[in-house]
Amino acid sequence: MPSNATFAPRWASPPGDTIREALVERGLSLTQFADMMACSPERASGLLDGAEPISLELGRRLADTIGATTQFWMSRDAQYRDDLDRVKADRWAESLPTAEMRKLGWLPKTSDWHERLDASLHFFGVPDLRTWNDTYGSMLATAKFRTSPKIRTDAAAVAVWLRQGEVEAQHLNVERWNPVRFRDALADAKSLTREKDPAVFLPALTSLCASAGVAIVLVRSPQGCPASGVARRLESGNPLLVLSGRHRSDDHLWFTFFHEAAHALLHDPGLVFVDELAPESPAASDAEREADKFAEDILCPRSLLEMLPSRRITTRDVIRVGRAGGVAPGVIVGQLQHNGILGYDQLNSLKRRYRWNGSNLESA
């Protein structure tokens, strides 16, 4: 239990509460109070509900009208503003998916709301909520979201996911950004689609991208964050690609990677692209359509599609085409489904499935 000297309440009482008590004791109405303060009733009402900050001049008038000292009223208002900021920050911390964050090891266990608030601010690397709003709040406000209208998106959960991507990227040794080298590296990345085990292909993909100046991390998305991937820039200028592995299948994971790679190569580096790449999440912008085509042309170009029979497509057909294109059969199936050549209930046995083990993605 904090001492009185360090007591920080979970509520904020405006100076108006003290003023209102004095008015009741003296039997004064709001109009009379306004006249005594030489201000409008609207401004007097603002003083009572805390909307009107107490300036030095208002502090002097309150001292003459209500009593106490000018310094008392100035200090009372300053304390209220501090308490109000803390209450807002507490509500912000309550909005975060802290239970999941603790489960995934992103946030330490806390014993009370003070510790939870401090831990939440520390997670984001900011000293207060205003700084968070200037950084992550601003980022979310300007980000380009591609999501399904059917899926609820929680801005706080998205911010947590974006931040964890930053945290994990800090541990990577990334070269200077080289878009030419990165474009060349995508051919090698394509061959990694044939590797079954995430424990093998994820480190290889990370190293390959880092050599071209791209930080890529796989971060499990918390509830309320339906993103498949994001493309953005770090303060260093290096692209950061974050994959969520949300649908836990190889076709979705690899399409997301190449889609986000397209954003890094082709689009405004000042933008943040947050994408849920599912059938019900249409490409509503030219940039999204361009990124889709970029990924499709790498994973399943027209030359591969032309190798498929016009009759019913079989498992053997897909395996043959995948081998010819150097792409995993499941990735081919995903592209055929996406283009309406196969139904979403067809040949799904060729897709490789994954499962989460804490923060690690494993073969299912």
Buried (B, 14 or more C-beta within 10 A) or exposed (E): EEEEEEEEEEEBBBBBBBBBEBBEEEEBEBEEBBBBBEBEBEBBBBBBEBEBBBEEEBBBBBBEBBEBEBEBBBBBBEBBBEBBBBBBBBEBBEBBBBEBBBBBEBBEEBEEBBEBBBBBBEBBBBEBBEBBBEBBBEBBEEBBBBBBEEEEBBBBBBBBBBBBBBBBBEEBEBEEBBBEBBEEBBEEBBEBBBBEEBEEBBEBBBEBBBBBBBBBBBBBBBEBBBBBBBBBBBEEEBBBBBBBBBBBBBBBBBBBBBBBBBBBBEBEEEBBBBBBBBEEBEBEEEBBEBBBEBBBEBBBEEEBBEEBEEEEBEEEBBBBBBEEBEBBBBBBBBBBBBEEBBEEEBBBEBBBEBEEEEBBBEEE
